[in-house]
Amino acid sequence: MLSNQVQSKISTSASDHICPNCGNKGLEIFYEVRNVPVHSCLMMSSKEEALDFPCGDVVLGFCDKCGFITNVEFDPKWSAYAPNYEDQQSFSPTFNKFAVDLAKKLIDKYDLHNKDLVEIGCSKGDFLLLLCELGNNRGIGIDPSVVPGRVQSEAAERVTFIQEYYSESHAKYVGDFICCRHTLEHIQPTAEFIQTVRNSIGERKNVAFFLEIPDNTRVLQQLAFEDIYYEHCSYFSPGTLARLFRSCGFEVTDLYLEYGEQYLLIEAIPVDTPSSKIHPLEETVADVVADVKYFTENIQQKLEHWKQYLEKMQAEQKKVVVWGSGSKCVAFLTTLDTIDKIEYVVDINPHRHGKFIPGVGKEIMSPEFLKEYQPDTVIVMNAIYCDEIGQMLQKMGVNPEIVAL
């Protein structure tokens, strides 16, 4: 079983680490979680394999020049994204509605009809196929974890998947529109990555670039420790992301929040000289400093609250289940060091059922399991799914207390 040590305190002196976002030397360390699994979504075939999974440390450093936050202990050797990396979210009606609405918005805004599209970090291909279905487009998806044929689509014959990490060797794949969703947070040399995309576009100034990542402002302000885990090595606020794009030769055309303000979305076009125009959503580095300070001063209290809650449930012999077996679940259980307080974890994704969570060792159960188990409490890892989960439980005749993390 993992044993973690969590510390939250801004160091008095800057470290020697160089910011991978702007090149500034010296990052202030402010949050540490030791001995956590280096991957959250690689599916393990046995409990023993899951418990023997490699562990690393999360040590967050803050750059006082650009506002970027990164895990200074991150080691890219653990970036083992492969077909058994299971992060597909399209089994949720709530998420699907968001994806369809977003796809329609981008198609209308950029006239993506009969065009060539590229998605960097396409996962299992759901969103790229959706864009190609709705706009009769052609697509190239690049991701080492892609499973061609996993997602059934009438557009499948118009989409080519490349089971590789994106690099300069893929610069020829530009097309008319480039998108990248929930990938940049897994990459530490962030400036190098965005610059590679910019270089691939070259002088084709009509190629728009759309990118979506978690919003770190929410993580800091809401003390969302469950969104801090090893493979998320890079954390962006709106201003930090916009400044990065401008520094790499992009003009930011839109910057906004979606999905319960959990996701940060940016749209940009290549230019020779970006303007100094600041988008209304952008915060200053001083604002990020204030958010980091708030986080460090309050996170321990929130961690203690959840530890006491789980201990109380165990003492009262309550049956507590976690709904959602992905990265939030792994961070929730390992950061609190209370894996033994939860007996079962359920997930809606059928490709996770019967698999074991790395570093945690819990078998992932189908929601149908709850009919028999009849839990007293279901802790939902993402509040945006509470209504959806409540309806599913009600239809199954299961009526627990639903607690949102």
C-alpha distance (Angstrom), angle and dihedral (degrees) to the residues before:
residue distance angle dihedral
M1 . . .
L2 3.76 . .
S3 3.77 119.2 .
N4 3.77 114.3 -161.4
Q5 3.75 136.7 -167.7
V6 3.79 115.4 -154.2
Q7 3.78 120.8 -163.1
S8 3.77 128.8 177.0
K9 3.76 117.6 -175.3
I10 3.79 133.5 117.3
S11 3.79 108.1 -115.1
T12 3.78 117.5 -120.3
S13 3.79 93.6 -131.9
A14 3.78 132.0 40.5
S15 3.78 119.2 -108.1
D16 3.80 124.1 -124.8
H17 3.78 92.3 -111.7
I18 3.80 118.3 123.7
C19 3.79 118.4 -133.0
P20 3.83 107.5 -113.1
N21 3.79 88.5 -154.6
C22 3.82 102.3 55.9
G23 3.82 106.8 1.4
N24 3.80 95.1 -113.8
K25 3.81 113.2 151.6
G26 3.77 115.8 -130.5
L27 3.81 127.8 46.9
E28 3.80 124.3 -164.4
I29 3.80 111.7 -129.3
F30 3.81 112.2 -138.0
Y31 3.83 111.1 155.7
E32 3.79 134.0 33.9
V33 3.79 134.1 -177.1
R34 3.77 113.8 176.5
N35 3.80 130.4 -154.1
V36 3.80 103.4 15.4
P37 3.83 127.5 150.2
V38 3.79 112.5 -86.6
H39 3.81 90.4 -136.4
S40 3.78 130.3 33.5
C41 3.80 103.5 -173.6
L42 3.79 105.0 43.4
M43 3.80 103.4 112.6
M44 3.80 115.9 -129.7
S45 3.81 122.2 -152.4
S46 3.82 97.0 -145.6
K47 3.77 140.5 26.7
E48 3.80 90.9 -118.8
E49 3.80 92.2 53.3
A50 3.80 90.0 48.5
L51 3.81 94.4 50.2
D52 3.80 91.5 47.8
F53 3.79 91.4 53.2
P54 3.85 115.1 130.8
C55 3.79 117.3 -95.9
G56 3.78 134.0 -154.9
D57 3.79 140.7 172.6
V58 3.77 132.5 -92.3
V59 3.81 110.2 -146.3
L60 3.79 111.1 167.3
G61 3.78 118.9 -150.8
F62 3.80 125.8 -170.0
C63 3.82 125.4 -146.0
D64 3.81 111.6 -142.4
K65 3.81 91.2 -162.1
C66 3.83 102.2 57.4
G67 3.82 103.3 7.6
F68 3.80 94.6 -117.9
I69 3.82 120.1 149.7
T70 3.79 123.4 -156.0
N71 3.79 141.5 166.9
V72 3.80 101.9 -107.1
E73 3.82 90.6 -164.5
F74 3.80 93.8 55.5
D75 3.80 113.4 128.3
P76 3.83 115.2 -161.9
K77 3.79 90.5 -152.3
W78 3.81 86.8 82.3
S79 3.82 92.6 57.7
A80 3.77 92.5 111.6
Y81 3.78 100.5 155.8
A82 3.77 107.7 169.8
P83 3.83 140.2 147.6
N84 3.82 89.9 -75.6
Y85 3.82 89.2 60.3
E86 3.80 97.5 106.1
D87 3.80 114.3 -163.6
Q88 3.81 100.6 133.2
Q89 3.82 110.9 142.6
S90 3.80 100.6 178.1
F91 3.81 94.2 102.1
S92 3.79 88.9 78.2
P93 3.83 118.4 85.9
T94 3.81 88.6 -152.5
F95 3.79 92.8 55.5
N96 3.80 93.1 41.6
K97 3.79 91.7 55.9
F98 3.80 89.7 52.7
A99 3.82 91.7 48.1
V100 3.80 94.0 48.9
D101 3.81 92.7 46.9
L102 3.81 90.7 48.7
A103 3.81 92.9 47.6
K104 3.81 91.8 50.4
K105 3.80 90.9 48.2
L106 3.81 93.2 52.3
I107 3.80 93.0 44.2
D108 3.79 91.7 52.3
K109 3.79 95.4 41.9
Y110 3.80 96.4 48.8
D111 3.81 98.7 28.6
L112 3.79 91.6 -118.9
H113 3.79 97.7 -175.9
N114 3.80 120.8 133.8
K115 3.80 88.9 -9.5
D116 3.81 135.2 136.4
L117 3.80 112.3 -109.8
V118 3.80 132.3 -170.6
E119 3.80 125.6 -159.7
I120 3.79 118.4 -167.3
G121 3.79 111.0 -155.6
C122 3.81 94.5 13.0
S123 3.83 95.2 170.8
K124 3.82 106.9 -159.9
G125 3.81 91.3 -13.5
D126 3.81 101.2 -106.3
F127 3.80 98.3 134.3
L128 3.79 97.3 40.6
L129 3.79 91.0 50.7
L130 3.80 89.1 48.6
L131 3.81 91.5 53.4
C132 3.78 89.9 48.9
E133 3.80 93.5 47.1
L134 3.79 96.3 48.7
G135 3.81 96.0 42.3
N136 3.80 101.1 30.2
N137 3.79 87.6 -119.0
R138 3.79 134.7 154.5
G139 3.79 120.8 -123.9
I140 3.79 147.9 -161.1
G141 3.82 116.0 -160.2
I142 3.81 120.2 -166.7
D143 3.81 119.2 -166.4
P144 3.83 134.1 122.4
S145 3.82 90.4 -138.8
V146 3.80 96.9 53.3
V147 3.81 117.5 124.3
P148 3.81 108.2 -158.0
G149 3.78 110.2 -138.2
R150 3.82 94.8 19.8
V151 3.81 91.7 111.4
Q152 3.79 115.1 52.7
S153 3.80 112.0 -139.3
E154 3.78 139.8 155.4
A155 3.82 85.8 -132.6
A156 3.82 93.5 58.2
E157 3.81 93.9 105.2
R158 3.82 90.0 55.5
V159 3.81 94.8 52.4
T160 3.81 127.4 77.5
F161 3.80 120.2 -163.7
I162 3.80 122.8 -153.9
Q163 3.81 113.1 -160.1
E164 3.81 95.8 -148.3
Y165 3.81 142.7 95.4
Y166 3.79 113.1 -92.4
S167 3.81 113.3 -103.8
E168 3.80 143.0 145.8
S169 3.79 87.8 -73.9
H170 3.82 87.9 70.9
A171 3.81 94.2 53.3
K172 3.79 90.2 110.4
Y173 3.81 89.0 67.2
V174 3.80 101.8 80.9
G175 3.78 108.0 119.6
D176 3.80 121.1 166.4
F177 3.81 98.1 -54.7
I178 3.81 135.2 22.0
C179 3.78 124.9 -157.5
C180 3.79 132.5 -179.6
R181 3.79 122.3 -177.1
H182 3.81 126.9 -172.4
T183 3.77 94.8 -16.5
L184 3.82 107.6 99.2
E185 3.82 92.0 66.8
H186 3.82 87.8 62.7
I187 3.82 92.4 54.5
Q188 3.80 122.9 78.8
P189 3.83 102.7 -169.1
T190 3.80 88.3 63.2
A191 3.81 97.4 162.4
E192 3.79 90.5 50.5
F193 3.80 90.9 51.7
I194 3.82 96.4 49.1
Q195 3.80 90.5 43.9
T196 3.82 89.8 52.8
V197 3.80 89.7 55.0
R198 3.81 90.7 47.3
N199 3.82 91.8 49.3
S200 3.79 90.9 50.3
I201 3.82 90.6 56.7
G202 3.80 92.5 50.9
E203 3.79 113.2 166.7
R204 3.81 95.8 -13.5
K205 3.81 94.2 112.7
N206 3.81 93.8 175.5
V207 3.83 93.8 68.3
A208 3.80 110.8 102.3
F209 3.81 122.5 -154.8
F210 3.82 120.5 -147.3
L211 3.80 121.5 -170.7
E212 3.81 133.3 178.1
I213 3.80 128.2 -168.1
P214 3.84 138.8 153.7
D215 3.80 113.9 -76.6
N216 3.78 109.7 -117.8
T217 3.81 93.9 -164.5
R218 3.80 87.8 70.4
V219 3.82 91.1 47.1
L220 3.79 91.7 55.0
Q221 3.80 98.2 39.7
Q222 3.81 95.3 43.9
L223 3.82 94.3 39.2
A224 3.81 89.0 -123.8
F225 3.80 97.3 177.8
E226 3.81 89.2 164.2
D227 3.81 88.1 71.6
I228 3.81 93.1 58.6
Y229 3.79 113.0 86.2
Y230 3.77 139.9 139.0
E231 3.81 103.0 -92.4
H232 3.80 90.1 48.9
C233 3.78 94.1 78.2
S234 3.84 97.4 156.4
Y235 3.82 127.5 57.2
F236 3.80 123.9 -168.8
S237 3.77 135.9 -167.7
P238 3.84 118.1 -163.7
G239 3.80 94.0 -98.9
T240 3.79 94.0 46.0
L241 3.79 91.3 51.6
A242 3.80 94.4 46.1
R243 3.81 92.1 48.7
L244 3.81 89.9 51.5
F245 3.80 92.5 51.8
R246 3.80 92.7 49.1
S247 3.80 91.7 48.5
C248 3.82 89.3 54.9
G249 3.81 96.2 51.8
F250 3.79 103.7 -89.5
E251 3.78 130.7 126.3
V252 3.81 110.4 -140.0
T253 3.80 107.0 -130.0
D254 3.80 97.7 173.8
L255 3.79 137.8 8.4
Y256 3.79 121.8 -179.4
L257 3.80 148.5 141.7
E258 3.80 127.2 -111.8
Y259 3.79 142.1 169.8
G260 3.77 98.4 49.2
E261 3.82 87.5 -33.7
Q262 3.81 89.0 -68.7
Y263 3.79 95.6 116.5
L264 3.79 127.5 62.8
L265 3.80 114.5 -149.8
I266 3.79 127.8 -168.8
E267 3.79 131.6 -174.6
A268 3.79 120.9 -165.6
I269 3.78 143.9 166.5
P270 3.82 128.3 -148.5
V271 3.80 116.7 -103.4
D272 3.78 136.5 169.9
T273 3.79 93.8 -126.4
P274 3.82 118.9 16.6
S275 3.78 115.4 -141.0
S276 3.80 122.4 -119.4
K277 3.80 90.9 -119.4
I278 3.80 111.8 139.7
H279 3.79 117.9 -146.2
P280 3.85 115.9 -128.8
L281 3.84 92.1 -117.8
E282 3.80 93.8 56.3
E283 3.77 117.9 108.2
T284 3.80 126.1 -160.0
V285 3.77 126.6 -109.1
A286 3.81 86.8 -108.6
D287 3.80 88.5 59.4
V288 3.80 90.3 54.0
V289 3.81 89.5 49.3
A290 3.81 88.5 55.9
D291 3.81 91.3 48.8
V292 3.81 91.8 49.8
K293 3.80 89.9 50.0
Y294 3.81 91.4 50.5
F295 3.79 90.8 49.1
T296 3.78 94.7 50.4
E297 3.81 92.3 47.5
N298 3.81 95.9 49.6
I299 3.80 111.0 26.5
Q300 3.79 96.3 86.3
Q301 3.79 90.9 57.0
K302 3.80 91.3 54.0
L303 3.81 92.3 47.2
E304 3.79 90.3 50.4
H305 3.81 91.0 49.8
W306 3.80 91.9 56.6
K307 3.79 93.6 43.6
Q308 3.79 90.6 53.3
Y309 3.79 91.5 45.4
L310 3.80 93.3 54.1
E311 3.80 92.0 44.0
K312 3.81 89.9 51.5
M313 3.81 91.8 50.3
Q314 3.80 90.4 49.9
A315 3.80 92.8 47.9
E316 3.81 89.6 51.9
Q317 3.82 89.7 48.4
K318 3.79 91.5 -120.9
K319 3.78 118.4 165.6
V320 3.81 105.2 -123.0
V321 3.79 123.1 -174.5
V322 3.80 129.8 -172.7
W323 3.81 114.9 -138.3
G324 3.80 110.3 -150.3
S325 3.79 121.2 41.8
G326 3.80 99.4 -159.1
S327 3.77 133.4 99.3
K328 3.81 95.6 -55.4
C329 3.80 89.8 56.4
V330 3.79 92.9 48.5
A331 3.81 91.6 49.1
F332 3.81 91.9 44.6
L333 3.80 94.7 53.6
T334 3.81 99.6 36.4
T335 3.80 97.6 42.8
L336 3.81 90.1 51.4
D337 3.81 90.7 42.4
T338 3.80 88.2 -138.9
I339 3.80 102.9 119.9
D340 3.81 89.7 134.7
K341 3.83 91.3 60.1
I342 3.82 92.4 67.9
E343 3.79 120.3 60.5
Y344 3.79 101.3 -177.7
V345 3.80 140.0 28.0
V346 3.80 122.4 -165.1
D347 3.78 131.6 -164.0
I348 3.80 136.6 -176.1
N349 3.84 93.1 -139.0
P350 3.84 107.2 97.5
H351 3.82 91.3 -157.6
R352 3.80 88.0 67.3
H353 3.79 97.7 50.8
G354 3.79 113.8 113.7
K355 3.79 91.8 12.1
F356 3.81 125.1 113.6
I357 3.80 128.5 -121.7
P358 3.83 114.3 -115.2
G359 3.78 113.6 -112.2
V360 3.80 91.0 2.7
G361 3.79 102.7 63.0
K362 3.80 96.6 -151.4
E363 3.79 117.5 140.7
I364 3.79 112.0 -123.6
M365 3.77 111.8 -122.8
S366 3.78 132.2 -159.0
P367 3.82 116.8 -111.2
E368 3.83 86.3 -115.3
F369 3.80 87.2 69.9
L370 3.79 89.0 71.6
K371 3.81 91.5 68.4
E372 3.79 88.1 71.7
Y373 3.79 98.9 30.9
Q374 3.84 96.0 49.3
P375 3.83 98.3 -163.8
D376 3.79 122.8 -151.1
T377 3.80 93.5 -142.5
V378 3.80 135.2 21.0
I379 3.80 115.3 -161.7
V380 3.81 108.6 -154.3
M381 3.80 113.6 -150.1
N382 3.81 94.1 -152.0
A383 3.80 119.9 34.8
I384 3.80 92.5 -151.4
Y385 3.82 88.5 75.0
C386 3.82 97.4 51.5
D387 3.82 96.2 101.9
E388 3.78 92.5 46.0
I389 3.81 92.2 48.1
G390 3.79 92.7 44.8
Q391 3.80 90.7 55.1
M392 3.80 92.0 48.8
L393 3.79 92.2 49.9
Q394 3.78 92.2 48.2
K395 3.81 92.0 51.8
M396 3.81 89.3 51.3
G397 3.80 92.4 50.7
V398 3.79 92.7 -112.5
N399 3.80 116.2 134.7
P400 3.81 110.8 179.1
E401 3.77 128.3 150.1
I402 3.81 107.1 -88.8
V403 3.81 113.5 -142.8
A404 3.79 119.3 -174.3
L405 3.76 119.0 -146.5
